[in-house]
Amino acid sequence: MSPETVQENITQEIEVGLDEANFPLSSADLIFDDGEPLESYRHRIAMNVLIDSLEEAWSGRKDFFTGGNMFLYYDRDQARNRNFRGPDFLAVLNVDKTKIRKGWVVWEENNRYPDIIVELMSPSTAEVDKTTKKEIYCRIFKTREYFIFDPYEPNSLQGWRLNQNLDYEDLIPNEQGWLWSSVLAMWLGTWSGIVKEPAIWLRFYDRWGNLQLLPDEAARIQVEQQRQIVEQEQQRAEQERQRAEQERQRAEQEQQRAERQQQRAEQEQQRADILAAQLRALGIEPQI
């Protein structure tokens, strides 16, 4: 795609996007599924990793919306011409999470656009993701942060943040190559492991560098923690049983010692009685 074509597309979309006076369409009039799959199975997994881990990290919150590969409508002509935007991952803060949505319709959301967008690139989309989409997200959406990542290229992570001049500035990676999202107060960085298939995935980390878990990862950890708790309780119960057994044995030993002492005392008394009887038989009164 030539620079002239990119600029022409951007200009057309900006002109349409600014036509906010004509928003008669409601979500009931719109389509939300074109049947088009993502670039690959790994792209779908990568998208769900971001969505599900953010949902898990913010499971107690009701003030955000996150989704991916969904239609994002922002003007009337776009809707009528079916010229859709569908970011692979988006999040909008300070909105009602409980509202039922098939997609994101800007004019039904108080003209709110995504606060953060992540596009999962492929060789066929990389140029558009880095140019046309970047300009649209910056100039029309004014999305505060924009990231791109190719699930097949571990070193492909890039990100930008909207500055005071409403331009995108490059985000500087840390030593691990992660990029800080001030919108989410999280790091975006790569992680090597298995999520349905082994790969290097784009994941969220908290400010201290701890991996934000997926629901099944959190569930496995919870099961393991419960198993450890049960095991610790069993160990404590066994230790208590052993202590009780030791106390019982000590009590038995004390009782046996007391019985032996009583027997010795009785034997001493018997010997003393026999000796006294013998002395009396000899006419000698025993000295007590």
BALOBA-1460 file (C-alpha; in Angstrom, 3 decimals):
// residues 288
<rec num="1" residu="m" x="0.000" y="0.000" z="0.000"/>
<rec num="2" residu="s" x="1.512" y="3.316" z="-1.083"/>
<rec num="3" residu="p" x="1.789" y="6.284" z="1.323"/>
<rec num="4" residu="e" x="-0.671" y="8.193" z="-0.875"/>
<rec num="5" residu="t" x="-3.255" y="5.400" z="-0.602"/>
<rec num="6" residu="v" x="-2.752" y="5.156" z="3.168"/>
<rec num="7" residu="q" x="-3.220" y="8.908" z="3.565"/>
<rec num="8" residu="e" x="-6.310" y="8.891" z="1.349"/>
<rec num="9" residu="n" x="-7.884" y="6.085" z="3.382"/>
<rec num="10" residu="i" x="-7.090" y="7.869" z="6.636"/>
<rec num="11" residu="t" x="-8.521" y="11.161" z="5.394"/>
<rec num="12" residu="q" x="-11.733" y="9.482" z="4.251"/>
<rec num="13" residu="e" x="-12.184" y="7.721" z="7.572"/>
<rec num="14" residu="i" x="-11.454" y="10.879" z="9.556"/>
<rec num="15" residu="e" x="-13.977" y="12.867" z="7.533"/>
<rec num="16" residu="v" x="-16.587" y="10.167" z="8.119"/>
<rec num="17" residu="g" x="-15.631" y="9.757" z="11.782"/>
<rec num="18" residu="l" x="-16.106" y="13.449" z="12.447"/>
<rec num="19" residu="d" x="-19.660" y="13.355" z="11.127"/>
<rec num="20" residu="e" x="-21.089" y="12.718" z="14.592"/>
<rec num="21" residu="a" x="-24.355" y="14.541" z="13.944"/>
<rec num="22" residu="n" x="-25.785" y="11.641" z="11.932"/>
<rec num="23" residu="f" x="-26.076" y="8.603" z="14.189"/>
<rec num="24" residu="p" x="-29.606" y="7.315" z="13.609"/>
<rec num="25" residu="l" x="-28.656" y="3.654" z="13.543"/>
<rec num="26" residu="s" x="-29.141" y="1.594" z="16.710"/>
<rec num="27" residu="s" x="-27.374" y="-1.637" z="17.583"/>
<rec num="28" residu="a" x="-30.511" y="-3.505" z="16.456"/>
<rec num="29" residu="d" x="-29.808" y="-2.308" z="12.882"/>
<rec num="30" residu="l" x="-26.172" y="-3.411" z="12.851"/>
<rec num="31" residu="i" x="-24.457" y="-6.702" z="12.136"/>
<rec num="32" residu="f" x="-21.855" y="-8.050" z="14.545"/>
<rec num="33" residu="d" x="-20.572" y="-11.168" z="12.815"/>
<rec num="34" residu="d" x="-19.150" y="-11.324" z="9.304"/>
<rec num="35" residu="g" x="-18.043" y="-14.943" z="9.653"/>
<rec num="36" residu="e" x="-14.426" y="-14.039" z="8.933"/>
<rec num="37" residu="p" x="-11.923" y="-15.993" z="11.075"/>
<rec num="38" residu="l" x="-8.789" y="-14.557" z="12.615"/>
<rec num="39" residu="e" x="-5.463" y="-14.955" z="10.821"/>
<rec num="40" residu="s" x="-4.692" y="-18.239" z="12.582"/>
<rec num="41" residu="y" x="-5.623" y="-20.402" z="15.539"/>
<rec num="42" residu="r" x="-2.687" y="-18.897" z="17.427"/>
<rec num="43" residu="h" x="-4.046" y="-15.402" z="16.791"/>
<rec num="44" residu="r" x="-7.376" y="-16.428" z="18.344"/>
<rec num="45" residu="i" x="-5.614" y="-17.927" z="21.365"/>
<rec num="46" residu="a" x="-3.462" y="-14.795" z="21.699"/>
<rec num="47" residu="m" x="-6.564" y="-12.590" z="21.629"/>
<rec num="48" residu="n" x="-8.348" y="-14.687" z="24.261"/>
<rec num="49" residu="v" x="-5.227" y="-14.704" z="26.448"/>
<rec num="50" residu="l" x="-5.362" y="-10.910" z="26.678"/>
<rec num="51" residu="i" x="-9.122" y="-10.715" z="27.203"/>
<rec num="52" residu="d" x="-9.358" y="-13.558" z="29.724"/>
<rec num="53" residu="s" x="-6.342" y="-12.506" z="31.778"/>
<rec num="54" residu="l" x="-7.640" y="-8.933" z="32.095"/>
<rec num="55" residu="e" x="-11.060" y="-10.290" z="33.096"/>
<rec num="56" residu="e" x="-9.372" y="-12.471" z="35.716"/>
<rec num="57" residu="a" x="-7.146" y="-9.666" z="37.013"/>
<rec num="58" residu="w" x="-10.150" y="-7.338" z="37.368"/>
<rec num="59" residu="s" x="-12.686" y="-9.991" z="38.328"/>
<rec num="60" residu="g" x="-13.994" y="-7.844" z="41.179"/>
<rec num="61" residu="r" x="-14.584" y="-4.784" z="39.018"/>
<rec num="62" residu="k" x="-17.714" y="-3.751" z="37.100"/>
<rec num="63" residu="d" x="-16.382" y="-0.507" z="35.607"/>
<rec num="64" residu="f" x="-14.712" y="-1.651" z="32.394"/>
<rec num="65" residu="f" x="-15.369" y="-3.443" z="29.128"/>
<rec num="66" residu="t" x="-12.941" y="-5.639" z="27.228"/>
<rec num="67" residu="g" x="-13.334" y="-7.605" z="24.030"/>
<rec num="68" residu="g" x="-11.672" y="-8.528" z="20.777"/>
<rec num="69" residu="n" x="-12.224" y="-9.227" z="17.084"/>
<rec num="70" residu="m" x="-15.582" y="-7.504" z="17.412"/>
<rec num="71" residu="f" x="-17.198" y="-4.813" z="15.308"/>
<rec num="72" residu="l" x="-16.521" y="-1.294" z="16.483"/>
<rec num="73" residu="y" x="-18.981" y="1.188" z="14.971"/>
<rec num="74" residu="y" x="-18.164" y="4.888" z="15.147"/>
<rec num="75" residu="d" x="-20.134" y="6.597" z="12.365"/>
<rec num="76" residu="r" x="-23.272" y="6.249" z="10.231"/>
<rec num="77" residu="d" x="-21.618" y="5.890" z="6.822"/>
<rec num="78" residu="q" x="-19.196" y="3.335" z="8.155"/>
<rec num="79" residu="a" x="-22.108" y="1.282" z="9.448"/>
<rec num="80" residu="r" x="-24.079" y="1.541" z="6.205"/>
<rec num="81" residu="n" x="-21.070" y="0.719" z="4.016"/>
<rec num="82" residu="r" x="-19.957" y="-2.129" z="6.306"/>
<rec num="83" residu="n" x="-16.502" y="-0.645" z="6.540"/>
<rec num="84" residu="f" x="-15.861" y="-1.929" z="10.039"/>
<rec num="85" residu="r" x="-13.072" y="-1.658" z="12.539"/>
<rec num="86" residu="g" x="-12.468" y="-4.733" z="14.653"/>
<rec num="87" residu="p" x="-9.466" y="-4.431" z="16.988"/>
<rec num="88" residu="d" x="-8.066" y="-7.751" z="18.143"/>
<rec num="89" residu="f" x="-8.127" y="-6.496" z="21.742"/>
<rec num="90" residu="l" x="-9.673" y="-3.412" z="23.253"/>
<rec num="91" residu="a" x="-10.540" y="-2.134" z="26.699"/>
<rec num="92" residu="v" x="-12.703" y="0.792" z="27.740"/>
<rec num="93" residu="l" x="-12.524" y="2.057" z="31.325"/>
<rec num="94" residu="n" x="-15.203" y="3.681" z="33.470"/>
<rec num="95" residu="v" x="-18.162" y="2.097" z="31.684"/>
<rec num="96" residu="d" x="-20.851" y="-0.303" z="32.872"/>
<rec num="97" residu="k" x="-19.526" y="-3.822" z="32.434"/>
<rec num="98" residu="t" x="-22.926" y="-5.382" z="33.076"/>
<rec num="99" residu="k" x="-24.471" y="-3.816" z="29.958"/>
<rec num="100" residu="i" x="-25.160" y="-6.433" z="27.287"/>
<rec num="101" residu="r" x="-23.204" y="-5.675" z="24.107"/>
<rec num="102" residu="k" x="-22.708" y="-7.540" z="20.833"/>
<rec num="103" residu="g" x="-20.024" y="-5.088" z="19.823"/>
<rec num="104" residu="w" x="-18.980" y="-1.540" z="20.564"/>
<rec num="105" residu="v" x="-21.235" y="1.184" z="19.166"/>
<rec num="106" residu="v" x="-19.652" y="4.533" z="19.966"/>
<rec num="107" residu="w" x="-22.820" y="6.632" z="19.728"/>
<rec num="108" residu="e" x="-24.572" y="4.293" z="22.201"/>
<rec num="109" residu="e" x="-21.655" y="4.599" z="24.653"/>
<rec num="110" residu="n" x="-21.623" y="8.385" z="25.168"/>
<rec num="111" residu="n" x="-19.141" y="8.650" z="22.276"/>
<rec num="112" residu="r" x="-16.568" y="6.629" z="24.185"/>
<rec num="113" residu="y" x="-13.745" y="5.054" z="22.203"/>
<rec num="114" residu="p" x="-11.347" y="2.358" z="23.444"/>
<rec num="115" residu="d" x="-8.746" y="3.511" z="25.952"/>
<rec num="116" residu="i" x="-6.318" y="0.817" z="24.802"/>
<rec num="117" residu="i" x="-6.077" y="-1.291" z="21.643"/>
<rec num="118" residu="v" x="-3.815" y="-4.214" z="20.760"/>
<rec num="119" residu="e" x="-3.570" y="-5.495" z="17.197"/>
<rec num="120" residu="l" x="-2.161" y="-8.976" z="16.624"/>
<rec num="121" residu="m" x="-0.205" y="-8.628" z="13.414"/>
<rec num="122" residu="s" x="0.528" y="-11.035" z="10.609"/>
<rec num="123" residu="p" x="2.589" y="-10.519" z="7.452"/>
<rec num="124" residu="s" x="-0.609" y="-9.580" z="5.584"/>
<rec num="125" residu="t" x="-1.765" y="-6.990" z="8.155"/>
<rec num="126" residu="a" x="1.483" y="-5.573" z="9.543"/>
<rec num="127" residu="e" x="1.674" y="-2.598" z="7.179"/>
<rec num="128" residu="v" x="-1.920" y="-1.523" z="7.834"/>
<rec num="129" residu="d" x="-1.553" y="-2.091" z="11.583"/>
<rec num="130" residu="k" x="1.521" y="0.155" z="11.654"/>
<rec num="131" residu="t" x="0.138" y="2.916" z="9.435"/>
<rec num="132" residu="t" x="-3.580" y="3.219" z="8.625"/>
<rec num="133" residu="k" x="-4.910" y="1.771" z="11.873"/>
<rec num="134" residu="k" x="-2.348" y="3.605" z="13.948"/>
<rec num="135" residu="e" x="-3.398" y="6.930" z="12.442"/>
<rec num="136" residu="i" x="-7.111" y="6.177" z="12.829"/>
<rec num="137" residu="y" x="-6.701" y="5.128" z="16.472"/>
<rec num="138" residu="c" x="-4.665" y="8.251" z="17.130"/>
<rec num="139" residu="r" x="-6.545" y="10.914" z="15.160"/>
<rec num="140" residu="i" x="-10.150" y="9.657" z="15.254"/>
<rec num="141" residu="f" x="-10.392" y="7.377" z="18.271"/>
<rec num="142" residu="k" x="-7.798" y="9.255" z="20.319"/>
<rec num="143" residu="t" x="-7.100" y="5.926" z="21.956"/>
<rec num="144" residu="r" x="-4.650" y="6.565" z="24.751"/>
<rec num="145" residu="e" x="-2.433" y="3.544" z="24.079"/>
<rec num="146" residu="y" x="-1.890" y="1.350" z="21.033"/>
<rec num="147" residu="f" x="0.172" y="-1.848" z="20.882"/>
<rec num="148" residu="i" x="1.031" y="-4.284" z="18.091"/>
<rec num="149" residu="f" x="2.411" y="-7.817" z="18.337"/>
<rec num="150" residu="d" x="2.862" y="-10.731" z="15.950"/>
<rec num="151" residu="p" x="2.249" y="-14.041" z="17.797"/>
<rec num="152" residu="y" x="4.785" y="-15.697" z="15.491"/>
<rec num="153" residu="e" x="7.473" y="-13.040" z="16.044"/>
<rec num="154" residu="p" x="8.522" y="-12.821" z="19.733"/>
<rec num="155" residu="n" x="10.457" y="-9.563" z="19.267"/>
<rec num="156" residu="s" x="7.693" y="-7.706" z="17.426"/>
<rec num="157" residu="l" x="6.078" y="-5.892" z="20.373"/>
<rec num="158" residu="q" x="5.713" y="-2.137" z="19.863"/>
<rec num="159" residu="g" x="3.576" y="0.436" z="21.604"/>
<rec num="160" residu="w" x="2.621" y="4.108" z="21.574"/>
<rec num="161" residu="r" x="0.980" y="6.500" z="24.026"/>
<rec num="162" residu="l" x="-1.035" y="9.597" z="23.163"/>
<rec num="163" residu="n" x="0.783" y="12.749" z="24.263"/>
<rec num="164" residu="q" x="-0.529" y="16.220" z="25.063"/>
<rec num="165" residu="n" x="-0.345" y="17.162" z="21.394"/>
<rec num="166" residu="l" x="-2.605" y="14.199" z="20.569"/>
<rec num="167" residu="d" x="0.211" y="12.428" z="18.746"/>
<rec num="168" residu="y" x="1.525" y="8.957" z="19.428"/>
<rec num="169" residu="e" x="4.907" y="8.689" z="21.161"/>
<rec num="170" residu="d" x="6.951" y="5.496" z="21.219"/>
<rec num="171" residu="l" x="6.858" y="3.536" z="24.473"/>
<rec num="172" residu="i" x="10.323" y="2.556" z="25.725"/>
<rec num="173" residu="p" x="10.720" y="-1.094" z="26.753"/>
<rec num="174" residu="n" x="12.285" y="-2.120" z="30.049"/>
<rec num="175" residu="e" x="15.191" y="-4.569" z="30.366"/>
<rec num="176" residu="q" x="12.892" y="-7.538" z="29.679"/>
<rec num="177" residu="g" x="11.487" y="-5.845" z="26.580"/>
<rec num="178" residu="w" x="8.131" y="-5.176" z="28.274"/>
<rec num="179" residu="l" x="6.070" y="-2.050" z="27.696"/>
<rec num="180" residu="w" x="4.218" y="-0.251" z="30.488"/>
<rec num="181" residu="s" x="0.500" y="0.462" z="30.034"/>
<rec num="182" residu="s" x="-0.501" y="3.391" z="32.204"/>
<rec num="183" residu="v" x="-4.126" y="2.790" z="31.149"/>
<rec num="184" residu="l" x="-4.186" y="-0.675" z="32.715"/>
<rec num="185" residu="a" x="-1.376" y="-0.075" z="35.225"/>
<rec num="186" residu="m" x="0.207" y="-3.261" z="33.889"/>
<rec num="187" residu="w" x="3.150" y="-4.376" z="31.815"/>
<rec num="188" residu="l" x="2.721" y="-5.996" z="28.414"/>
<rec num="189" residu="g" x="5.449" y="-8.519" z="27.795"/>
<rec num="190" residu="t" x="6.159" y="-11.921" z="26.320"/>
<rec num="191" residu="w" x="5.831" y="-15.223" z="28.157"/>
<rec num="192" residu="s" x="6.939" y="-18.645" z="26.962"/>
<rec num="193" residu="g" x="4.627" y="-21.501" z="27.813"/>
<rec num="194" residu="i" x="1.668" y="-23.613" z="26.827"/>
<rec num="195" residu="v" x="-1.758" y="-22.075" z="26.303"/>
<rec num="196" residu="k" x="-3.464" y="-24.762" z="24.214"/>
<rec num="197" residu="e" x="-0.197" y="-24.897" z="22.261"/>
<rec num="198" residu="p" x="3.423" y="-24.023" z="23.126"/>
<rec num="199" residu="a" x="4.432" y="-20.550" z="21.969"/>
<rec num="200" residu="i" x="5.660" y="-17.173" z="23.119"/>
<rec num="201" residu="w" x="2.554" y="-15.244" z="24.104"/>
<rec num="202" residu="l" x="1.827" y="-11.592" z="24.807"/>
<rec num="203" residu="r" x="0.785" y="-11.433" z="28.468"/>
<rec num="204" residu="f" x="-0.019" y="-8.899" z="31.161"/>
<rec num="205" residu="y" x="2.175" y="-8.497" z="34.266"/>
<rec num="206" residu="d" x="1.428" y="-6.457" z="37.367"/>
<rec num="207" residu="r" x="3.641" y="-3.526" z="38.368"/>
<rec num="208" residu="w" x="5.900" y="-5.893" z="40.363"/>
<rec num="209" residu="g" x="6.426" y="-8.228" z="37.413"/>
<rec num="210" residu="n" x="4.031" y="-10.984" z="38.466"/>
<rec num="211" residu="l" x="2.202" y="-12.717" z="35.638"/>
<rec num="212" residu="q" x="-1.516" y="-11.922" z="35.434"/>
<rec num="213" residu="l" x="-3.085" y="-15.346" z="35.411"/>
<rec num="214" residu="l" x="-5.649" y="-16.805" z="33.076"/>
<rec num="215" residu="p" x="-8.808" y="-18.210" z="34.713"/>
<rec num="216" residu="d" x="-7.710" y="-21.829" z="34.300"/>
<rec num="217" residu="e" x="-4.234" y="-20.991" z="35.633"/>
<rec num="218" residu="a" x="-5.784" y="-19.272" z="38.651"/>
<rec num="219" residu="a" x="-8.114" y="-22.254" z="39.134"/>
<rec num="220" residu="r" x="-5.201" y="-24.700" z="39.028"/>
<rec num="221" residu="i" x="-3.286" y="-22.632" z="41.566"/>
<rec num="222" residu="q" x="-6.369" y="-22.463" z="43.782"/>
<rec num="223" residu="v" x="-6.793" y="-26.247" z="43.570"/>
<rec num="224" residu="e" x="-3.110" y="-26.708" z="44.409"/>
<rec num="225" residu="q" x="-3.394" y="-24.292" z="47.320"/>
<rec num="226" residu="q" x="-6.464" y="-26.173" z="48.584"/>
<rec num="227" residu="r" x="-4.576" y="-29.447" z="48.206"/>
<rec num="228" residu="q" x="-1.684" y="-28.028" z="50.213"/>
<rec num="229" residu="i" x="-4.092" y="-26.744" z="52.875"/>
<rec num="230" residu="v" x="-5.721" y="-30.187" z="53.162"/>
<rec num="231" residu="e" x="-2.287" y="-31.809" z="53.282"/>
<rec num="232" residu="q" x="-1.126" y="-29.389" z="55.985"/>
<rec num="233" residu="e" x="-4.289" y="-30.044" z="57.994"/>
<rec num="234" residu="q" x="-3.701" y="-33.769" z="57.665"/>
<rec num="235" residu="q" x="-0.104" y="-33.311" z="58.802"/>
<rec num="236" residu="r" x="-1.227" y="-31.210" z="61.774"/>
<rec num="237" residu="a" x="-3.859" y="-33.818" z="62.648"/>
<rec num="238" residu="e" x="-1.234" y="-36.567" z="62.458"/>
<rec num="239" residu="q" x="1.148" y="-34.539" z="64.622"/>
<rec num="240" residu="e" x="-1.640" y="-34.013" z="67.169"/>
<rec num="241" residu="r" x="-2.383" y="-37.740" z="67.123"/>
<rec num="242" residu="q" x="1.284" y="-38.508" z="67.661"/>
<rec num="243" residu="r" x="1.480" y="-35.973" z="70.513"/>
<rec num="244" residu="a" x="-1.637" y="-37.460" z="72.089"/>
<rec num="245" residu="e" x="-0.142" y="-40.934" z="71.740"/>
<rec num="246" residu="q" x="3.098" y="-39.752" z="73.330"/>
<rec num="247" residu="e" x="1.138" y="-38.172" z="76.184"/>
<rec num="248" residu="r" x="-0.799" y="-41.404" z="76.650"/>
<rec num="249" residu="q" x="2.434" y="-43.386" z="76.706"/>
<rec num="250" residu="r" x="3.980" y="-40.951" z="79.202"/>
<rec num="251" residu="a" x="0.872" y="-41.214" z="81.366"/>
<rec num="252" residu="e" x="1.071" y="-45.001" z="81.241"/>
<rec num="253" residu="q" x="4.759" y="-44.875" z="82.140"/>
<rec num="254" residu="e" x="4.017" y="-42.549" z="85.067"/>
<rec num="255" residu="q" x="1.251" y="-44.863" z="86.225"/>
<rec num="256" residu="q" x="3.592" y="-47.851" z="85.954"/>
<rec num="257" residu="r" x="6.280" y="-46.014" z="87.946"/>
<rec num="258" residu="a" x="3.720" y="-45.102" z="90.593"/>
<rec num="259" residu="e" x="2.556" y="-48.704" z="90.767"/>
<rec num="260" residu="r" x="6.164" y="-49.952" z="91.104"/>
<rec num="261" residu="q" x="6.824" y="-47.416" z="93.851"/>
<rec num="262" residu="q" x="3.662" y="-48.529" z="95.639"/>
<rec num="263" residu="q" x="4.735" y="-52.161" z="95.302"/>
<rec num="264" residu="r" x="8.196" y="-51.350" z="96.707"/>
<rec num="265" residu="a" x="6.574" y="-49.473" z="99.585"/>
<rec num="266" residu="e" x="4.290" y="-52.414" z="100.295"/>
<rec num="267" residu="q" x="7.235" y="-54.833" z="100.144"/>
<rec num="268" residu="e" x="9.220" y="-52.616" z="102.536"/>
<rec num="269" residu="q" x="6.263" y="-52.521" z="104.893"/>
<rec num="270" residu="q" x="5.920" y="-56.285" z="104.719"/>
<rec num="271" residu="r" x="9.627" y="-56.755" z="105.519"/>
<rec num="272" residu="a" x="9.333" y="-54.302" z="108.400"/>
<rec num="273" residu="d" x="6.265" y="-56.148" z="109.768"/>
<rec num="274" residu="i" x="8.079" y="-59.519" z="109.531"/>
<rec num="275" residu="l" x="11.162" y="-58.130" z="111.287"/>
<rec num="276" residu="a" x="9.017" y="-56.597" z="114.059"/>
<rec num="277" residu="a" x="7.214" y="-59.896" z="114.547"/>
<rec num="278" residu="q" x="10.539" y="-61.740" z="114.805"/>
<rec num="279" residu="l" x="11.856" y="-59.286" z="117.355"/>
<rec num="280" residu="r" x="8.730" y="-59.643" z="119.482"/>
<rec num="281" residu="a" x="9.093" y="-63.412" z="119.368"/>
<rec num="282" residu="l" x="12.558" y="-62.936" z="120.881"/>
<rec num="283" residu="g" x="11.112" y="-60.670" z="123.564"/>
<rec num="284" residu="i" x="12.509" y="-57.528" z="122.016"/>
<rec num="285" residu="e" x="10.190" y="-54.613" z="121.420"/>
<rec num="286" residu="p" x="10.995" y="-53.130" z="118.025"/>
<rec num="287" residu="q" x="11.960" y="-49.457" z="117.887"/>
<rec num="288" residu="i" x="9.629" y="-47.505" z="115.683"/>
